[in-house]
Amino acid sequence: MIRQLQKTLISGLPEGLSFTLLDELCREHLDRPLLRVAHTNLTVEANRSSLAWKDSLTYRLHLTAERDRTWTLLYKNTTYRPERVPAVAELGNPPGSPEYWVYTKAQASLARFLPEAYYCQEVSPGKQYKYLLEDLDTDYQNATTPQITLMVAAELGTFHRLLGQWAKLSGQGKLLSYDRNFSTALREQAQKTFERFSRRSVNTTVNEITRLWPKIAKVHNNPEFYAYQALKPIHGDFYCANILRRTAPIQVKVLDWEWAGLGVAHMDLVTLLRKATPELETQVLAIYARQNPELTLEEHTRLYRWCQLERGLFHATYLANQQMDTSSKRFFTMPKSLEEPLQQMLTAYYAVN
């Protein structure tokens, strides 16, 4: 549900939908029958690459009912490809099913943060899902400015609290697990990956991480940070592209729940602030600490830095394995997308060491 340039309007339905289903929705929500349908393809081409870990097709449906009543919906058809991400599969946390669980089990408290789901289908458990969702494009904006990020941060404590209440009522279901066992498996996998990668790429960042690895691993396994942690339901992919905000009236909607799980709440802060300036990080951490006084601001900050280290490990390990397993060259240059999480790891390590 990323904003796209206007695409060509195509008459008829995209593959995988029936006119009967849409007619039933129109009769239920518009109180009139459906006359015709058109659609635009919003699919991000990167999600259709042979290297992508999922095939994600997204369409905006333009429905016209009797008496010229119009309605737009988003249709999402996603197939997960675990064979394309062996590095993720080894960690035992395959994405996908948490989103279906959230959309089908959401109670009123959590539903305020979700687009309305009019139809959810688990085509193949753990592999393929179809959704018809509320179209939020007109009234909402992505959290791409410092001002909106601060406003979202001010509601993050409430978001996590309601998410926790929802999990108690609905059960943890198919939420992923980001516990200490996950961290241990991630650390072991990262060590093997960086050793393998350093033999195939000449890069100062990888060399520095390889040289510092025993110290980085020690910091990542430091009992101090696990003592701070209380595992709670988190979104798991709280990037600005997945967060929409409306100002009148004020409302936050959170999309793409495929990585939702039990983890450290600060991990959502890390993804929210992925490209933030140091000044914005400081402001947001202060806001979040006031909402969660069980830790001091210093403890919140150190736990946030530790989460940056773990998130960097996860992304760098995934991207490095993808690069090595799909490149036909014996040696290759460092892709820009991999440099970012590697630098994040180093920055976090030096901050908490």
PLY file of the C-alpha trace (Angstrom):
ply
format ascii 1.0
element vertex 353
property float x
property float y
property float z
element edge 352
property int vertex1
property int vertex2
end_header
0.00 0.00 0.00
2.75 2.39 -1.01
1.71 5.51 -2.87
2.20 5.11 -6.60
2.08 7.32 -9.65
-1.26 7.11 -11.43
-1.40 3.85 -13.39
-3.57 2.89 -16.35
-7.19 2.12 -15.47
-8.06 -1.35 -16.75
-11.63 -2.47 -17.21
-12.59 -5.65 -15.39
-11.20 -7.63 -12.46
-7.62 -8.65 -11.69
-6.98 -12.37 -11.56
-8.14 -14.15 -8.41
-11.29 -12.15 -7.67
-14.93 -12.84 -8.47
-17.62 -10.34 -9.42
-20.00 -12.17 -7.07
-17.82 -11.48 -4.03
-17.55 -7.77 -4.84
-21.28 -7.57 -5.53
-22.00 -9.03 -2.09
-19.71 -6.44 -0.48
-21.43 -3.60 -2.35
-24.86 -4.82 -1.30
-23.68 -5.08 2.33
-21.77 -1.78 2.58
-23.41 0.42 -0.07
-26.88 -1.12 0.02
-26.94 -1.45 -3.76
-25.71 -3.93 -6.39
-22.43 -3.69 -8.25
-22.60 -2.69 -11.92
-19.00 -2.66 -13.13
-15.37 -2.90 -11.99
-12.05 -1.49 -13.15
-8.62 -1.67 -11.54
-5.14 -0.16 -11.49
-2.01 -2.18 -10.79
-0.02 -0.77 -7.85
2.47 -3.62 -7.66
6.03 -2.59 -6.82
8.21 -4.23 -9.44
10.85 -5.23 -6.86
8.29 -7.56 -5.30
8.00 -9.47 -8.57
11.73 -10.04 -9.02
13.04 -13.60 -9.05
15.18 -12.56 -6.06
12.25 -11.30 -3.98
11.20 -13.37 -0.97
7.53 -12.98 -1.89
5.34 -12.36 -4.93
3.13 -9.47 -3.86
0.44 -8.17 -6.22
-1.51 -5.08 -5.18
-4.41 -3.48 -7.06
-6.78 -0.59 -6.49
-10.31 -1.64 -7.40
-12.72 0.98 -8.75
-16.27 -0.22 -8.10
-19.38 1.40 -9.55
-22.74 0.44 -8.06
-26.28 1.45 -8.94
-27.09 5.18 -9.02
-23.41 5.93 -9.77
-22.26 5.15 -6.25
-18.47 4.58 -6.39
-16.13 2.81 -3.99
-12.41 1.99 -4.07
-10.77 -0.97 -2.33
-7.27 -2.39 -2.26
-6.78 -6.00 -3.32
-3.63 -7.69 -2.04
-2.57 -11.14 -3.26
0.70 -12.33 -1.69
2.57 -15.59 -2.10
5.56 -16.20 0.18
8.59 -18.04 -1.21
10.62 -19.50 1.69
12.92 -21.27 -0.75
14.20 -17.85 -1.83
15.20 -16.84 1.70
17.00 -19.80 3.27
18.72 -17.41 5.67
15.35 -16.38 7.12
14.00 -19.93 7.08
16.94 -21.10 9.20
15.86 -18.70 11.96
12.47 -20.38 12.23
10.44 -17.21 11.74
8.72 -17.43 8.35
6.66 -14.26 7.66
3.13 -14.15 6.31
0.69 -15.89 8.64
0.83 -13.17 11.38
-0.87 -10.71 9.02
-3.74 -13.11 8.40
-4.08 -13.68 12.15
-4.16 -9.94 12.90
-6.71 -9.07 10.20
-9.06 -11.93 11.06
-8.77 -11.73 14.86
-8.56 -7.98 15.44
-10.72 -6.70 18.29
-12.06 -3.16 18.55
-9.08 -1.87 20.53
-6.56 -2.89 17.89
-8.87 -2.31 14.91
-8.49 1.46 15.29
-4.91 1.06 14.01
-5.85 -1.19 11.07
-7.36 -0.61 7.66
-10.75 -2.29 7.58
-10.45 -5.79 6.15
-13.57 -6.70 4.15
-12.32 -10.09 3.02
-9.42 -12.34 4.09
-8.57 -15.69 2.54
-5.80 -18.09 3.49
-5.37 -19.78 0.12
-2.48 -21.95 1.32
-1.52 -21.87 5.04
1.74 -20.06 5.54
2.18 -19.44 1.81
-0.59 -17.51 0.04
-3.09 -14.93 1.29
-5.66 -12.64 -0.33
-7.17 -9.50 1.21
-9.68 -6.81 0.30
-8.79 -3.77 2.38
-9.97 -0.23 3.01
-8.34 2.25 0.60
-6.63 4.89 2.75
-4.80 6.75 0.00
-6.99 9.86 -0.09
-7.07 10.86 3.58
-3.76 9.56 4.96
-0.06 10.37 4.59
3.01 8.21 5.15
5.12 9.04 8.20
7.91 10.48 6.07
8.44 13.85 7.78
9.94 14.56 11.21
6.68 16.16 12.31
4.59 13.09 11.47
7.24 10.79 12.98
7.00 12.70 16.27
3.20 12.45 16.20
3.40 8.69 15.57
5.94 8.31 18.39
3.53 10.06 20.73
0.99 7.29 20.04
3.44 4.36 20.01
2.99 3.61 23.70
-0.79 3.38 23.23
-0.30 1.26 20.12
1.87 -1.28 21.97
-0.48 -1.33 24.96
-3.54 -2.05 22.79
-1.57 -4.61 20.82
-0.77 -6.37 24.09
-4.39 -6.29 25.22
-5.49 -7.72 21.87
-2.97 -10.57 22.14
-4.30 -11.51 25.59
-7.86 -11.67 24.25
-7.17 -13.42 20.96
-4.20 -15.56 21.93
-0.74 -15.26 20.42
-1.79 -17.43 17.51
0.71 -17.30 14.70
2.80 -14.40 15.96
6.52 -14.84 15.35
9.03 -15.15 18.18
11.90 -12.71 18.62
13.16 -14.18 21.90
16.68 -14.95 23.11
16.75 -18.20 21.15
16.09 -16.18 18.00
18.92 -13.79 18.91
21.32 -16.69 19.49
20.45 -18.32 16.17
20.81 -14.95 14.42
24.24 -14.34 15.95
25.50 -17.77 14.91
24.19 -17.35 11.40
25.67 -13.84 11.12
29.14 -15.07 12.06
29.10 -17.70 9.33
27.71 -15.23 6.82
30.29 -12.49 7.47
33.18 -14.95 7.34
31.92 -16.27 4.02
31.18 -12.80 2.66
34.60 -11.39 3.59
36.23 -14.06 1.41
34.28 -12.85 -1.62
34.20 -9.06 -1.22
36.91 -6.54 -0.45
35.17 -3.94 1.71
36.38 -1.97 4.70
33.08 -2.22 6.57
32.93 -6.02 6.31
36.60 -6.25 7.26
36.02 -4.12 10.35
33.01 -6.21 11.41
34.96 -9.43 10.90
37.87 -8.06 12.96
35.54 -6.88 15.75
33.19 -9.86 15.62
34.12 -11.44 19.00
33.45 -8.08 20.70
30.26 -7.43 18.72
28.96 -10.91 19.58
29.78 -10.34 23.26
27.80 -7.07 23.31
24.88 -8.70 21.50
24.84 -11.50 24.10
25.31 -9.18 27.08
22.87 -10.19 29.89
22.32 -6.50 30.65
20.16 -6.06 27.58
18.14 -9.21 28.12
17.45 -8.10 31.69
15.81 -4.94 30.31
13.62 -6.88 27.93
10.00 -7.84 28.45
8.78 -9.55 25.29
5.54 -8.03 24.05
3.58 -8.08 20.78
5.24 -5.79 18.24
4.56 -4.92 14.61
8.00 -6.08 13.51
8.22 -3.94 10.35
7.31 -0.47 11.62
8.79 1.47 8.70
7.35 4.82 7.67
6.05 3.24 4.45
3.84 0.99 6.58
2.46 3.81 8.73
-0.25 6.21 7.57
-1.52 9.20 9.53
-4.56 11.44 9.15
-4.72 14.83 10.84
-8.45 15.59 10.80
-9.47 13.76 12.85
-6.13 12.42 14.11
-5.75 8.72 13.31
-2.84 6.34 12.71
-3.16 3.23 10.54
-0.49 0.52 10.43
-0.13 -1.76 7.41
1.75 -4.96 6.44
1.66 -7.15 9.55
3.52 -10.13 8.10
6.43 -9.80 10.59
4.30 -9.25 13.72
5.59 -11.15 16.73
6.64 -11.21 20.37
9.73 -9.10 20.82
11.23 -5.95 22.28
9.06 -2.88 21.73
12.13 -0.79 20.96
12.55 -2.77 17.74
9.56 -0.88 16.35
11.33 2.35 17.32
14.43 1.25 15.41
12.49 0.63 12.21
10.46 3.84 12.60
13.70 5.84 12.94
15.65 4.00 10.26
16.64 7.17 8.40
16.16 9.68 11.22
18.68 12.32 12.21
20.37 12.05 15.63
18.27 15.00 16.78
15.02 13.29 15.83
16.17 10.06 17.51
16.80 11.97 20.74
13.36 13.60 20.61
11.53 10.34 19.93
13.40 8.42 22.64
12.48 11.11 25.16
8.81 10.88 24.14
8.82 7.09 24.35
10.60 7.07 27.73
7.93 9.33 29.20
5.27 6.85 28.06
7.19 3.91 29.61
8.69 5.04 32.95
9.59 1.49 34.05
13.04 2.19 32.52
15.15 5.32 32.77
15.86 7.36 29.66
19.42 6.00 29.68
18.15 2.41 29.85
15.65 3.06 27.06
18.47 4.50 24.95
20.82 1.57 25.54
18.09 -0.95 24.76
17.25 1.00 21.59
20.91 0.82 20.51
20.97 -2.91 21.21
17.88 -3.32 19.03
19.68 -1.38 16.30
22.49 -3.92 16.53
20.09 -6.86 16.28
18.13 -5.32 13.41
21.35 -4.56 11.57
22.48 -8.16 12.07
19.22 -9.45 10.67
19.17 -7.25 7.58
22.87 -7.58 6.81
22.76 -11.37 7.15
19.73 -11.64 4.87
21.10 -9.28 2.21
24.60 -10.79 2.25
23.23 -14.29 1.77
20.97 -13.10 -1.04
23.94 -11.42 -2.73
26.18 -14.47 -2.43
23.56 -17.00 -3.45
22.35 -15.10 -6.52
25.60 -13.63 -7.88
27.43 -15.63 -10.55
30.62 -13.69 -9.88
33.27 -15.00 -7.56
33.97 -11.48 -6.28
31.61 -8.53 -6.26
31.29 -4.99 -4.96
29.23 -4.09 -1.91
25.62 -3.18 -2.79
24.44 0.08 -1.24
21.48 -1.66 0.40
23.89 -3.85 2.39
26.21 -1.05 3.44
23.39 0.63 5.42
22.68 -2.21 7.92
26.41 -2.90 8.30
27.01 0.72 9.29
24.00 0.54 11.60
25.57 -2.45 13.34
28.88 -0.67 13.86
27.27 2.54 15.09
25.14 0.61 17.60
28.09 -1.48 18.77
30.25 1.55 19.47
27.33 3.29 21.23
26.76 0.51 23.80
30.20 -1.08 24.06
0 1
1 2
2 3
3 4
4 5
5 6
6 7
7 8
8 9
9 10
10 11
11 12
12 13
13 14
14 15
15 16
16 17
17 18
18 19
19 20
20 21
21 22
22 23
23 24
24 25
25 26
26 27
27 28
28 29
29 30
30 31
31 32
32 33
33 34
34 35
35 36
36 37
37 38
38 39
39 40
40 41
41 42
42 43
43 44
44 45
45 46
46 47
47 48
48 49
49 50
50 51
51 52
52 53
53 54
54 55
55 56
56 57
57 58
58 59
59 60
60 61
61 62
62 63
63 64
64 65
65 66
66 67
67 68
68 69
69 70
70 71
71 72
72 73
73 74
74 75
75 76
76 77
77 78
78 79
79 80
80 81
81 82
82 83
83 84
84 85
85 86
86 87
87 88
88 89
89 90
90 91
91 92
92 93
93 94
94 95
95 96
96 97
97 98
98 99
99 100
100 101
101 102
102 103
103 104
104 105
105 106
106 107
107 108
108 109
109 110
110 111
111 112
112 113
113 114
114 115
115 116
116 117
117 118
118 119
119 120
120 121
121 122
122 123
123 124
124 125
125 126
126 127
127 128
128 129
129 130
130 131
131 132
132 133
133 134
134 135
135 136
136 137
137 138
138 139
139 140
140 141
141 142
142 143
143 144
144 145
145 146
146 147
147 148
148 149
149 150
150 151
151 152
152 153
153 154
154 155
155 156
156 157
157 158
158 159
159 160
160 161
161 162
162 163
163 164
164 165
165 166
166 167
167 168
168 169
169 170
170 171
171 172
172 173
173 174
174 175
175 176
176 177
177 178
178 179
179 180
180 181
181 182
182 183
183 184
184 185
185 186
186 187
187 188
188 189
189 190
190 191
191 192
192 193
193 194
194 195
195 196
196 197
197 198
198 199
199 200
200 201
201 202
202 203
203 204
204 205
205 206
206 207
207 208
208 209
209 210
210 211
211 212
212 213
213 214
214 215
215 216
216 217
217 218
218 219
219 220
220 221
221 222
222 223
223 224
224 225
225 226
226 227
227 228
228 229
229 230
230 231
231 232
232 233
233 234
234 235
235 236
236 237
237 238
238 239
239 240
240 241
241 242
242 243
243 244
244 245
245 246
246 247
247 248
248 249
249 250
250 251
251 252
252 253
253 254
254 255
255 256
256 257
257 258
258 259
259 260
260 261
261 262
262 263
263 264
264 265
265 266
266 267
267 268
268 269
269 270
270 271
271 272
272 273
273 274
274 275
275 276
276 277
277 278
278 279
279 280
280 281
281 282
282 283
283 284
284 285
285 286
286 287
287 288
288 289
289 290
290 291
291 292
292 293
293 294
294 295
295 296
296 297
297 298
298 299
299 300
300 301
301 302
302 303
303 304
304 305
305 306
306 307
307 308
308 309
309 310
310 311
311 312
312 313
313 314
314 315
315 316
316 317
317 318
318 319
319 320
320 321
321 322
322 323
323 324
324 325
325 326
326 327
327 328
328 329
329 330
330 331
331 332
332 333
333 334
334 335
335 336
336 337
337 338
338 339
339 340
340 341
341 342
342 343
343 344
344 345
345 346
346 347
347 348
348 349
349 350
350 351
351 352
